[in-house]
Amino acid sequence: MLVVDGANVVGSVPDGWWRDRRGAAERLRDALVDVAADGLPGLPGPLTVVLVVEGAARGVEPVPGVRVVSAPGSGDDRIVELVAEESASGAGASSDASPGPGLGSETGPGSGSAPGRRLLVVTADRELRERVAALGAELLGPRTVRHAPGRTERPR
């Protein structure tokens, strides 16, 4: 399972995202569809992709292949909750059709996790990285999904 810190990834490139936070989150969500289908270098697809959004980006709708979780408060706290729930169930990257604990109540398509699968978090936030690493998550930086195969940056 690949959990993406939407605010951090969007904010990693100064492309005017602050003028339209929701639109920026929607563009990231759309780009993650290819990541879900094709995977990442060293992590073949299909992947379960969960995009966590917060603030003005709350309410971004899911699309096939990308589950969207709108954090009621801090996106970082919601990511930690998701990782803790998935870690407790022995979860990670998968294309299984059954939702994992804590994810079944979220909106949108996507799939759950199975025991023994990898759990990765995409963020550059140092504190969040420490928190999820302590729970067993692997860490990836924003460039991993910003420059994934098939992903092209659109200049703003």
C-alpha positions in Angstrom: 0.0 0.0 0.0 1.2 3.4 -0.9 0.0 6.3 1.3 0.6 9.7 -0.2 0.8 12.9 2.0 -1.1 15.1 -0.5 -0.3 18.4 1.1 3.4 17.6 1.3 3.7 16.3 -2.2 1.7 19.2 -3.7 3.7 21.7 -1.7 7.1 20.2 -2.9 6.9 22.1 -6.2 6.3 25.9 -6.3 3.9 25.7 -9.3 1.2 28.0 -7.9 -0.6 25.3 -6.0 -1.5 27.8 -3.2 -3.9 29.6 -5.5 -6.0 26.4 -6.0 -5.2 23.8 -3.3 -8.1 21.6 -4.3 -7.2 21.7 -8.0 -3.6 20.9 -7.1 -4.8 17.9 -5.1 -7.0 16.7 -7.9 -4.1 16.9 -10.4 -2.0 14.8 -8.0 -4.8 12.3 -7.6 -5.1 12.0 -11.4 -1.3 11.5 -11.7 -1.4 8.8 -9.1 -3.7 6.7 -11.3 -0.7 5.7 -13.4 1.3 5.0 -10.3 -1.5 2.7 -9.0 -1.6 0.8 -12.3 2.1 0.7 -13.2 3.9 0.9 -9.9 7.1 2.7 -9.2 10.8 1.7 -9.9 11.4 -1.4 -7.8 7.8 -1.6 -6.8 5.7 -3.1 -9.6 2.0 -2.4 -9.9 -0.8 -2.7 -9.4 -0.6 -0.8 -6.1 -3.2 0.2 -3.6 -2.8 4.0 -3.5 -4.3 6.1 -0.7 -4.1 9.9 -1.1 -4.6 11.8 2.2 -5.8 15.4 1.8 -6.6 18.1 4.3 -7.7 21.7 4.6 -9.0 23.3 1.4 -8.4 20.0 -0.5 -10.9 18.1 1.7 -13.6 16.6 -0.4 -11.5 15.7 -3.4 -13.3 12.8 -4.9 -11.6 9.4 -5.5 -11.0 8.0 -8.9 -10.6 4.3 -10.0 -7.3 3.2 -8.6 -6.8 6.0 -6.1 -8.6 6.1 -2.7 -8.9 9.6 -1.2 -9.0 10.1 2.5 -10.1 13.5 3.7 -8.5 14.2 7.1 -10.9 15.8 9.5 -8.0 17.6 11.1 -4.3 17.1 10.6 -3.3 15.1 7.5 -0.2 13.9 9.3 -2.2 12.5 12.2 -4.6 10.7 9.7 -1.6 9.2 7.9 -0.2 7.9 11.2 -3.6 6.4 12.0 -3.8 4.7 8.7 -0.3 3.3 9.0 -0.9 2.1 12.5 -4.1 0.4 11.5 -2.5 -1.3 8.5 0.7 -2.2 10.4 -1.5 -3.8 13.1 -3.1 -6.0 10.4 0.2 -6.8 8.8 -0.6 -4.9 5.6 1.0 -3.1 2.8 1.2 -2.7 -1.0 -1.4 -4.9 -2.7 -4.1 -5.2 -5.3 -6.4 -7.3 -3.2 -10.1 -6.5 -3.5 -10.9 -6.5 0.2 -10.6 -3.3 2.2 -8.1 -3.3 5.0 -9.0 -2.2 8.6 -9.7 1.5 8.8 -9.9 1.9 5.1 -13.2 0.3 4.4 -15.0 3.3 5.9 -13.3 5.8 3.6 -14.9 6.8 0.3 -13.9 5.7 -3.1 -12.5 2.8 -5.1 -9.4 1.1 -4.1 -8.4 -2.1 -2.4 -7.2 -3.2 0.9 -4.0 -5.0 2.0 -2.9 -8.4 2.8 -0.5 -9.6 5.5 3.2 -9.5 4.6 2.8 -6.8 2.0 4.8 -3.5 1.9 3.5 -0.3 3.4 5.0 2.9 2.0 4.5 6.5 2.9 5.3 9.3 0.4 6.3 12.5 2.3 9.3 14.8 2.9 7.9 15.9 6.3 10.6 14.9 8.8 8.4 14.5 11.8 5.8 12.4 9.9 8.6 10.3 8.5 9.8 9.5 12.0 6.3 8.7 13.2 5.4 6.3 10.4 8.9 4.7 10.3 8.5 3.8 14.0 5.3 1.9 12.9 7.2 0.0 10.3 6.4 2.0 7.1 9.0 2.4 4.4 9.6 6.0 3.3 9.6 7.6 -0.2 10.1 11.3 -1.1 7.7 13.4 -3.1 9.9 13.1 -6.2 9.1 9.4 -6.3 5.5 10.1 -7.4 6.1 13.5 -9.0 8.6 12.0 -11.5 7.1 8.5 -11.8 7.2 6.9 -15.2 4.4 8.3 -17.3 4.0 11.3 -15.1 4.8 14.7 -16.6 4.9 18.0 -14.8 2.8 20.7 -16.3 4.3 24.1 -15.9 2.2 26.7 -14.2 
